[in-house]
Amino acid sequence: MKKNIFIIGLVAVAATAASCSKNNDKDGDGPVIDPIETTMPEGTSDPRVIINETDADFNDPQYKANWGNYAEAVSSHLKNDAETLYKAWNDGLDGDEAFQTTFKDAKGAYHSYNDCIEQILDGCIDIANEVGESKIGDPRDKWENKLYTEAVYAVESWYSYHSIQDYANNIRSIQNAFNCTYKGKQGQHSIAAYLTKGSHPELAVNVNARISAAIAAIEGMAAPFRSHIGNPSVLVAMEACDQLKGVLKTLKAEVEHFENEEELKAIVSDYVDIVVLPTYKDLAEANTALHAAVQQLKANPSSATFETAAKAWMTARQPWEMSEAFLFGPVDELGLDPNMDSWPLDQDAIKNVLKSGDFSGMDWEGDYEGEDEGGSMSQHAEEIAEAQSIRGFHTLEFLLFKNGQPRRAEN
């Protein structure tokens, strides 16, 4: 998930306004709090807030005409971005060397195989931190500050109620990277195996134990997360992610002492061949299938085609979430992460696209620019962020799901 900083301010303002009073939502366009439901259910410490999803509806005449066209345009971008990402790693783009070669040979920004191992671990640390502190922790912080509507807005994948599956798959991406595994296959060389055969077998055991504990804690959260942000199980998951991050940092500190260069080279090679490339290949193929399902939805909008497209979205989502431990290289340099996974959305902008039928706002040109280290953005970066906020997985999620279910088409 790429946090869209430019959009967060817009969403926060909208959410704060919506939280003031149910009657403030005059047009029924945004999620609002039902004050009757802001209570402590008996026997729990979890205040339940019902967010009424009274936003754009497929059956509303002002949106219906462009709904299928918009969904197809978004899925087309997803398909193209997934194919670009796989090609950049596997073959190279526009005559450039394939990134797999750069990484396997420790070239470019990588001056040694120790650098490559550190890059792998940095990706693992980053996603463990993001799941615990941002994806789960940020909504929880807002909740504890009684910003209930903002808290729900901050929950990634809340339209589909798919948040917990996403977060667990993020941790599985760490598991795959550390053990060099993917879909039942295991490489001969991995960071885990290097530790086990060397002087730190206990560290390999500890890392895997923390990975398993984090997955179990996340899957043990009360579901759907958007309706149970205040549940005690959320704190358990946050702590498990923090402990995982801690042991990964301990491991990274040891990398400078890894000395068997041939073995490190083999680890990097197997990591690319067993984990990265197959994950991105699955991502490209699943998004091709998703695009086909959305084309059927456009051609024949019905509850059945919504359901088929929603299932295809779920399938395409999995390899993306299982790639988030390696958000470096082309996915970062080309802006493909925010292209595909910006969050939160600018719902008002999405509804304006639905009304106008103008999909050109999803396109951007030039070299990718994001926020700088200080969090500020150039005008070009802001323009890119605006484009990315109305495309990607979550825009398509908005168009396909409502209240955790595929949308319905009235005859």
C-alpha positions as CSV (number, residue, x, y, z in Angstrom):
1,M,0.0,0.0,0.0
2,K,1.3,3.4,-0.9
3,K,-0.1,6.1,1.4
4,N,-1.3,9.0,-0.8
5,I,-0.2,11.9,1.3
6,F,-1.8,14.5,-1.0
7,I,-5.1,12.8,-0.6
8,I,-5.0,12.1,3.1
9,G,-5.5,15.8,3.9
10,L,-8.6,15.9,1.7
11,V,-10.0,12.7,3.3
12,A,-9.3,13.8,6.8
13,V,-11.2,17.1,6.2
14,A,-14.1,15.2,4.7
15,A,-14.2,12.6,7.4
16,T,-14.1,15.2,10.2
17,A,-17.0,17.0,8.7
18,A,-19.0,13.8,8.3
19,S,-18.3,12.9,11.9
20,C,-19.9,16.0,13.3
21,S,-23.4,15.2,12.7
22,K,-25.4,12.7,10.7
23,N,-27.5,15.5,9.3
24,N,-24.4,17.2,7.9
25,D,-24.3,14.6,5.1
26,K,-27.0,16.4,3.1
27,D,-26.3,14.7,-0.1
28,G,-25.7,11.2,1.4
29,D,-22.3,11.1,-0.3
30,G,-20.0,10.1,2.5
31,P,-19.7,7.6,5.3
32,V,-21.4,9.0,8.5
33,I,-21.6,7.8,12.1
34,D,-24.9,6.5,13.3
35,P,-24.8,7.8,16.9
36,I,-27.2,5.1,18.1
37,E,-24.5,2.5,17.3
38,T,-21.7,4.3,19.0
39,T,-22.0,2.1,22.1
40,M,-20.2,-0.5,24.1
41,P,-21.7,-3.9,23.3
42,E,-22.2,-6.0,26.4
43,G,-19.2,-7.9,27.4
44,T,-16.7,-6.1,25.1
45,S,-14.6,-3.0,25.1
46,D,-15.2,-2.4,21.4
47,P,-17.4,0.5,20.6
48,R,-19.2,-0.3,17.3
49,V,-19.7,2.4,14.8
50,I,-21.8,1.7,11.7
51,I,-20.5,3.6,8.6
52,N,-23.4,3.9,6.3
53,E,-22.1,3.4,2.8
54,T,-24.4,5.8,1.1
55,D,-21.9,6.8,-1.5
56,A,-22.2,6.3,-5.3
57,D,-24.4,3.4,-6.2
58,F,-24.4,1.5,-9.5
59,N,-28.1,1.8,-9.9
60,D,-28.1,5.6,-9.6
61,P,-28.8,7.0,-13.1
62,Q,-26.2,9.7,-12.7
63,Y,-23.5,7.1,-12.3
64,K,-24.7,4.0,-14.1
65,A,-23.9,5.0,-17.7
66,N,-20.2,5.3,-17.0
67,W,-19.7,2.7,-14.3
68,G,-18.6,-0.2,-16.6
69,N,-16.4,2.1,-18.7
70,Y,-14.6,3.4,-15.6
71,A,-14.1,-0.1,-14.2
72,E,-12.7,-1.3,-17.5
73,A,-10.3,1.7,-17.7
74,V,-9.1,1.1,-14.1
75,S,-8.6,-2.7,-14.7
76,S,-6.8,-1.9,-18.0
77,H,-4.3,0.3,-16.1
78,L,-3.9,-2.5,-13.5
79,K,-3.2,-5.0,-16.2
80,N,-0.7,-2.8,-17.9
81,D,1.1,-1.9,-14.7
82,A,1.4,-5.5,-13.6
83,E,2.8,-6.5,-17.0
84,T,5.2,-3.6,-16.9
85,L,6.4,-4.6,-13.5
86,Y,7.0,-8.3,-14.5
87,K,8.7,-7.2,-17.7
88,A,11.0,-4.8,-15.9
89,W,12.2,-7.5,-13.6
90,N,12.3,-10.4,-16.1
91,D,13.3,-8.8,-19.4
92,G,14.0,-5.1,-19.0
93,L,12.2,-2.1,-20.4
94,D,13.2,0.1,-23.4
95,G,16.5,-1.5,-23.8
96,D,17.5,-1.3,-20.1
97,E,18.9,-4.3,-18.4
98,A,16.5,-6.6,-16.6
99,F,16.4,-5.7,-12.9
100,Q,16.8,-9.4,-12.0
101,T,20.3,-9.2,-13.6
102,T,21.2,-6.0,-11.7
103,F,20.1,-7.6,-8.5
104,K,21.6,-11.0,-9.1
105,D,24.9,-9.5,-10.1
106,A,25.0,-7.0,-7.2
107,K,25.3,-4.0,-9.6
108,G,24.0,-0.5,-9.7
109,A,23.1,0.6,-6.3
110,Y,24.3,-2.7,-4.9
111,H,28.0,-3.0,-4.3
112,S,28.0,-6.4,-2.7
113,Y,25.8,-9.4,-2.0
114,N,25.6,-8.2,1.6
115,D,23.9,-5.0,0.2
116,C,21.4,-7.2,-1.6
117,I,20.6,-9.2,1.5
118,E,20.2,-6.0,3.4
119,Q,17.8,-4.8,0.7
120,I,15.7,-8.0,1.1
121,L,15.6,-7.5,4.9
122,D,14.8,-3.8,4.5
123,G,11.8,-4.7,2.5
124,C,10.7,-7.2,5.2
125,I,11.2,-4.6,8.0
126,D,9.3,-2.0,6.1
127,I,6.2,-4.1,5.5
128,A,6.2,-5.4,9.1
129,N,6.3,-1.8,10.3
130,E,3.7,-0.7,7.8
131,V,1.2,-3.4,8.7
132,G,1.6,-2.9,12.5
133,E,2.0,0.9,12.7
134,S,0.1,2.1,9.6
135,K,-2.4,-0.4,8.2
136,I,-3.5,-1.5,11.7
137,G,-2.1,1.1,14.0
138,D,-3.2,4.3,12.3
139,P,-6.9,3.3,12.3
140,R,-6.5,2.2,15.9
141,D,-4.9,5.5,16.9
142,K,-7.7,7.5,15.3
143,W,-10.2,5.2,17.1
144,E,-8.7,5.8,20.5
145,N,-8.9,9.5,19.8
146,K,-12.6,9.1,19.1
147,L,-12.2,10.0,15.4
148,Y,-14.4,7.0,14.5
149,T,-15.2,8.0,10.9
150,E,-11.6,8.9,10.1
151,A,-10.6,5.5,11.6
152,V,-12.8,3.6,9.2
153,Y,-11.6,5.7,6.3
154,A,-8.0,4.8,7.2
155,V,-8.7,1.0,7.0
156,E,-7.3,-0.3,3.8
157,S,-9.6,-2.6,1.8
158,W,-12.7,-1.7,3.8
159,Y,-15.1,-1.7,0.9
160,S,-14.5,-5.4,0.4
161,Y,-13.9,-6.3,4.1
162,H,-10.7,-7.9,2.8
163,S,-8.3,-6.0,5.2
164,I,-7.3,-8.9,7.4
165,Q,-6.5,-11.2,4.4
166,D,-4.4,-8.4,2.9
167,Y,-2.4,-7.8,6.1
168,A,-1.8,-11.5,6.7
169,N,-0.6,-11.9,3.1
170,N,1.8,-9.0,3.7
171,I,3.4,-10.9,6.5
172,R,3.5,-14.0,4.2
173,S,5.5,-12.0,1.8
174,I,8.1,-11.7,4.6
175,Q,7.9,-15.5,5.2
176,N,8.5,-16.1,1.5
177,A,11.5,-13.7,1.3
178,F,13.1,-15.1,4.4
179,N,12.7,-18.8,3.6
180,C,12.8,-18.5,-0.2
181,T,9.4,-20.1,-0.7
182,Y,6.4,-19.4,-2.8
183,K,3.3,-21.6,-3.5
184,G,4.8,-24.8,-2.2
185,K,8.2,-24.3,-3.8
186,Q,11.4,-23.7,-1.8
187,G,14.8,-22.6,-3.0
188,Q,17.9,-24.5,-2.0
189,H,19.4,-21.2,-0.7
190,S,17.7,-18.8,1.7
191,I,18.5,-16.4,4.5
192,A,16.9,-18.8,6.9
193,A,19.1,-21.7,5.7
194,Y,22.2,-19.6,5.9
195,L,21.5,-18.8,9.5
196,T,20.7,-22.4,10.3
197,K,23.9,-23.8,8.7
198,G,25.9,-21.0,10.3
199,S,26.3,-19.6,13.8
200,H,22.8,-18.3,14.3
201,P,20.3,-21.2,14.0
202,E,18.3,-19.8,17.0
203,L,17.8,-16.6,15.1
204,A,16.3,-18.4,12.1
205,V,13.9,-20.2,14.5
206,N,13.0,-16.9,16.2
207,V,12.3,-15.1,12.9
208,N,10.0,-17.8,11.7
209,A,8.3,-18.0,15.1
210,R,7.6,-14.2,15.0
211,I,6.4,-14.5,11.4
212,S,3.9,-17.2,12.4
213,A,2.8,-15.3,15.5
214,A,2.2,-12.2,13.4
215,I,0.1,-14.1,10.9
216,A,-1.9,-15.8,13.6
217,A,-2.5,-12.6,15.5
218,I,-3.7,-10.8,12.4
219,E,-6.0,-13.6,11.4
220,G,-7.2,-13.7,14.9
221,M,-8.4,-10.1,14.7
222,A,-12.2,-9.6,15.0
223,A,-13.6,-9.4,11.5
224,P,-14.2,-7.3,9.5
225,F,-11.5,-5.0,10.8
226,R,-13.4,-1.8,9.8
227,S,-16.2,-2.8,12.2
228,H,-13.9,-3.9,15.1
229,I,-11.1,-1.3,15.2
230,G,-11.4,-0.9,18.9
231,N,-11.3,-4.6,19.7
232,P,-8.5,-5.8,22.0
233,S,-7.4,-8.3,19.3
234,V,-6.1,-5.3,17.3
235,L,-3.5,-4.5,19.9
236,V,-2.3,-8.2,19.9
237,A,-1.8,-8.0,16.2
238,M,0.1,-4.6,16.5
239,E,2.4,-6.1,19.1
240,A,3.1,-9.2,17.1
241,C,4.1,-7.0,14.1
242,D,6.3,-4.9,16.3
243,Q,8.1,-8.0,17.7
244,L,8.6,-9.3,14.1
245,K,10.1,-6.0,13.1
246,G,12.4,-6.1,16.1
247,V,13.8,-9.5,15.3
248,L,14.2,-8.6,11.6
249,K,16.2,-5.5,12.7
250,T,18.4,-7.8,14.9
251,L,19.0,-10.0,11.9
252,K,19.9,-7.1,9.6
253,A,22.5,-6.0,12.1
254,E,24.2,-9.4,11.5
255,V,24.4,-9.1,7.7
256,E,27.7,-7.2,7.7
257,H,29.3,-10.3,9.2
258,F,28.0,-12.7,6.5
259,E,31.1,-13.7,4.7
260,N,30.4,-16.6,2.3
261,E,30.0,-14.6,-0.9
262,E,29.1,-17.6,-3.1
263,E,26.4,-18.6,-0.7
264,L,25.0,-15.0,-0.5
265,K,25.0,-14.9,-4.3
266,A,23.0,-18.1,-4.4
267,I,20.6,-16.8,-1.9
268,V,20.0,-13.7,-4.0
269,S,19.6,-15.7,-7.2
270,D,17.1,-18.2,-5.6
271,Y,15.2,-15.3,-4.1
272,V,14.7,-13.7,-7.5
273,D,13.8,-17.0,-9.3
274,I,11.7,-18.7,-6.6
275,V,10.0,-15.7,-5.0
276,V,10.0,-12.4,-6.9
277,L,9.6,-13.5,-10.5
278,P,6.8,-16.1,-9.9
279,T,4.9,-13.6,-7.7
280,Y,5.0,-10.9,-10.3
281,K,4.2,-13.4,-13.1
282,D,1.1,-14.4,-11.1
283,L,0.2,-10.8,-10.6
284,A,0.4,-10.1,-14.3
285,E,-1.7,-13.2,-15.2
286,A,-4.3,-12.5,-12.4
287,N,-4.8,-8.9,-13.6
288,T,-5.2,-10.0,-17.1
289,A,-8.0,-12.3,-15.9
290,L,-9.4,-9.5,-13.8
291,H,-9.5,-7.2,-16.8
292,A,-11.4,-9.9,-18.8
293,A,-13.9,-10.2,-16.0
294,V,-14.5,-6.5,-15.8
295,Q,-14.9,-6.4,-19.6
296,Q,-17.7,-8.9,-19.2
297,L,-19.2,-6.7,-16.4
298,K,-19.1,-3.7,-18.8
299,A,-20.7,-5.7,-21.6
300,N,-23.4,-7.3,-19.5
301,P,-23.8,-5.5,-16.1
302,S,-25.6,-7.8,-13.7
303,S,-25.3,-9.0,-10.2
304,A,-23.7,-12.2,-11.6
305,T,-21.0,-10.3,-13.5
306,F,-20.3,-8.1,-10.5
307,E,-19.8,-11.2,-8.4
308,T,-17.4,-12.7,-11.0
309,A,-15.4,-9.5,-11.3
310,A,-15.3,-9.2,-7.5
311,K,-13.9,-12.8,-7.2
312,A,-11.3,-11.9,-9.9
313,W,-10.3,-8.8,-7.8
314,M,-9.8,-11.0,-4.8
315,T,-7.6,-13.4,-6.8
316,A,-5.5,-10.5,-8.3
317,R,-5.1,-8.9,-5.0
318,Q,-3.3,-11.8,-3.4
319,P,0.0,-11.8,-5.4
320,W,0.1,-8.0,-5.0
321,E,-0.1,-8.2,-1.2
322,M,2.4,-11.1,-1.2
323,S,4.9,-8.9,-3.1
324,E,5.0,-6.0,-0.6
325,A,8.1,-7.3,1.1
326,F,10.0,-6.4,-2.1
327,L,8.8,-2.9,-3.0
328,F,12.1,-1.9,-4.4
329,G,13.5,-1.6,-7.9
330,P,11.0,-0.9,-10.7
331,V,7.9,-1.0,-8.5
332,D,9.4,2.0,-6.6
333,E,11.3,3.8,-9.4
334,L,8.4,3.7,-11.9
335,G,5.7,4.7,-9.4
336,L,3.9,1.3,-9.9
337,D,3.2,0.9,-6.2
338,P,1.1,4.0,-5.9
339,N,-0.3,3.5,-9.4
340,M,-1.7,0.1,-8.3
341,D,-2.3,0.6,-4.5
342,S,-2.7,4.2,-3.4
343,W,-4.8,4.6,-0.3
344,P,-6.9,6.3,0.8
345,L,-9.1,7.2,-2.2
346,D,-10.5,10.5,-3.2
347,Q,-14.1,9.4,-3.3
348,D,-15.4,12.7,-4.5
349,A,-13.0,12.6,-7.5
350,I,-14.1,9.1,-8.3
351,K,-17.8,10.1,-8.3
352,N,-16.9,13.1,-10.5
353,V,-15.3,10.7,-13.0
354,L,-18.4,8.5,-12.9
355,K,-20.6,11.5,-13.6
356,S,-18.4,12.9,-16.4
357,G,-17.2,9.8,-18.1
358,D,-13.8,11.5,-18.5
359,F,-11.1,8.9,-17.6
360,S,-8.1,11.0,-18.7
361,G,-7.4,12.1,-15.1
362,M,-5.9,8.6,-14.4
363,D,-3.0,9.3,-16.8
364,W,0.2,11.0,-15.9
365,E,3.4,11.6,-17.9
366,G,7.1,12.2,-17.3
367,D,9.4,10.7,-14.7
368,Y,7.8,9.5,-11.5
369,E,8.0,11.9,-8.6
370,G,6.7,11.3,-5.1
371,E,7.0,13.1,-1.8
372,D,10.6,14.1,-0.7
373,E,12.1,13.0,2.6
374,G,10.5,16.0,4.3
375,G,7.1,14.9,3.1
376,S,6.6,17.8,0.7
377,M,5.6,17.4,-3.0
378,S,6.3,19.3,-6.2
379,Q,3.5,20.4,-8.4
380,H,4.3,17.5,-10.8
381,A,4.3,15.1,-7.8
382,E,0.9,16.4,-6.7
383,E,-0.5,15.9,-10.2
384,I,0.7,12.3,-10.2
385,A,-0.8,11.7,-6.8
386,E,-4.1,13.0,-8.0
387,A,-4.1,10.7,-11.0
388,Q,-3.1,7.7,-8.8
389,S,-5.9,8.4,-6.3
390,I,-8.6,7.6,-8.9
391,R,-7.1,4.3,-10.3
392,G,-5.6,1.1,-8.9
393,F,-6.9,-1.8,-6.8
394,H,-8.8,0.3,-4.4
395,T,-10.7,2.3,-7.0
396,L,-11.8,-0.9,-8.6
397,E,-12.6,-2.3,-5.2
398,F,-14.9,0.7,-4.6
399,L,-16.6,0.1,-8.0
400,L,-17.1,-3.7,-7.4
401,F,-17.9,-4.0,-3.7
402,K,-20.3,-2.5,-1.2
403,N,-20.7,-3.5,2.5
404,G,-18.2,-6.3,2.0
405,Q,-20.2,-7.9,-0.9
406,P,-20.2,-7.6,-4.7
407,R,-22.4,-4.8,-5.8
408,R,-25.9,-5.6,-7.1
409,A,-27.4,-4.5,-10.4
410,E,-31.2,-3.9,-10.4
411,N,-33.0,-5.0,-13.5
